[in-house]
C-alpha cells in the first residue's frame, strides 16, 4: 500500500469523524433552537444537546422556553431531558421515542433577559383576550345596582304623587299665564277707547255726537269681552278642586304600591355570581384555555417547522410493511414543580402516544398529571386525532384547602368581604375541531362574610349581612361553548339563587317596617304638594280678579257715559261733568274742565240775567 | 475516472445517505481526489440547472408500474429511506450521473493525458496545495488513474 494513497483518505476520514463528533450536536442544537423559537415566537435556550448512536439516545440539558406574552418570564423550563430512541425505526427514518424523562420542570420562572425575539409579534397576539373583556364588564356593580334599585323604588321622584303635583303645577301656571296675557291684551284697547273719547270732545257738535255713537258701540263689545273673561276666571275654581282630588288619589295609589314594589326587588343571581366568584372562575378557566391554546398552537407550529420543504423534486411514499409515524413518542415522564396560587407543588406527569401521524399510531394521546401537597391537582387530557375531526377531552380536579379571600363591590357604595375555604374545582371540557364545550364548576365553604356600605341604610345593611352570614356553601358552574379563542360562557350558581332569595325575603320582611315610614313620607309629600298648589292658585287668582275688576270698572264707566250721550238724556254740561268725574280724563285736564265749566256757568248766568232783566 | 466520479457525486443532491455513500466510494477508490473534488464543486453548482431533467427521469422511474414492487421492497429495507432514493431529483440525477460516468471517463482521458503534466507543474507552485496534499501527493495531480 502506498502512503500517498492512504494519508489523504485517513485525513478525509478524520475530518468526517471530527465533523460528526463535534459538529453534529451543535448543529442539531441550533436547529432545535431555531424551530422552537419559530414556534413560540420567543427566545429558547438550550444549554446542551448530546446525541448517542449506540444505542440511539438524546440528552438535552437546561432548556428554557421564554414567554412571548409576558417578557422576562419563561413559559416552561426544565433541567434535563433524557430520551431513548428506537433503533429499528430510526433505520427506517422514523423517530420513535421509546421512553423519555423530563426532570426539573418549572413554569413561569423569571429570566435574566426579556426573552423576546427582535421581530415584532403578530398583530393577532395583541388582540385583547376575552378575559380582559370579562373583567371589564364583569360584575362588581351588583351591590351598587342593588342599592340603586332600592333607592329607585323609594325615590320620591318615582312616586305618582310627586309626578301628579308637578304636572298640575305646570298646568296651572300655564293657565294663569294665558289669562294674564288675555287681560294684558285687553287693557290697551280700553286705553285707546279713552283716548278716542278725549279726542271726540274736541270735535264740533254733530261730528262729536257721531264719534260718541261709534265709541259707544265699541265700548259695548269691550264690555262683552270683559264679561266673558270674568266667566273664565270664575270657572277656574271648580277645576282646581277637581285637580286637588286627583292629587289625593295619587297619594292613595302610592301608598298601596310602595310596599308591593319593595317586595318585588329582585337582585340578579347571575350578577352576584359574576361578582363574587366570577373572577376566580374566569381566571382559572383562562389559564386552562390558554394552556390548551398554547399547546395546540405550539404543536401546529412545530409540525409546520419540522415539515421538510422540498424545493428540489418530489418525494414519493411507498407502502410500509410495518407503518410507523415519522415521529412517535411512546411515553414521556415529567417531574418538577408547579406553581399554584403562589405555592410550588411537586408534580408528576406522564404523556403517551404523541404522534406526528395519529392515524398510524391508532391510539389517542394521553396526558395525566397529579400534584402532591396541600392542594392536589389531578389533570387528564386525552387528544384523539385518529378520526377525521380531532377531539380533546380535558378533565381536572383541584382541591384547595388554603382560604381564598373574596372582595366584591366598590368602596364608595358597598363592599362585601368573605373567605372561601376548601375550594374544590372540577373541569370537564371537550374540544372538537375548533368547537369548545364543557363545564367548570367550583364548590367551597363561605366564611367571615362581612358587608360594609356607606350608602345603605343601617337597617338594610344589617339585614343583607344576615343573609350572607346564613350561607355557608358557595358554588358556581360555568357552561362553555364557542371556540377556545372566543368562548361563550354562562355562569350559574345555586348559591346566588339562595342569596337572591334570601335578599328578597329580607326586603319582604322590611316592607312592613318601611310601609309606615313611607306612608308618613307620602302623606307629608302630598300635603306639601297640595298646599303649594293651593297657595299658588289663590295668590294668582286674586291678583287676576283684581286686575280684571279695575279694567271692567273703567269699561263700564265709559259705557255708561256713552249710553247717556247716545240716548240724548245728558246735557253738554252733564256729559262734561260725567266725563270729568269718571276718571277717564287726566287730573290736570279734569281740573281745567271744571274751571272752564264754572266760568261757562257764571257767564251763562250773567248773560241770562241781562237778557231777562 | 476522478472527473467522471466527481460529476456523479456532484450531480446528486446532498443531505442524503446516497451522496454520502458515493462520496465514501470515491474516497476509497484510487481515483484522483483533486480532480474529483473540483468536479464535485462544479457539478454541485450546476446541478440545479439540470433538475428539471432529473425530475422527469426520476418521476418516470419511481412511478413506473413495473418497478413499484422493487421500490416498495427497497423502501422497507433498513437504512434505504435515508438514501432519499424516493425523491425524483435524487434518483434522476443519480441515474444521469451513472449514464454520464463512462462517456465522461472516455472523453476526458485524452485531454488529461495531454495536459496533466503541465497542469501538475503549475499546481505544485501553490503553497496551499503543497501544504494540504503533501509534495508527493500533489505530484500525482497529473497522473491519470
Interface residues (C-beta under 8 A of the other chain):
Chain A: X4 X5 X7 X8 X9 X12 X13 X88 X91 X92 X93 X310 X312 X313 X314 X315 X316 X317 X318 X319 X320 X321
Chain B: X13 X27 X28 X30 X33 X48 X51 X54 X55 X58 X59 X62 X63 X68 X71 X72 X75 X76 X78 X79 X81 X82 X86 X87 X88 X89 X90 X92 X133 X134 X136 X137 X140
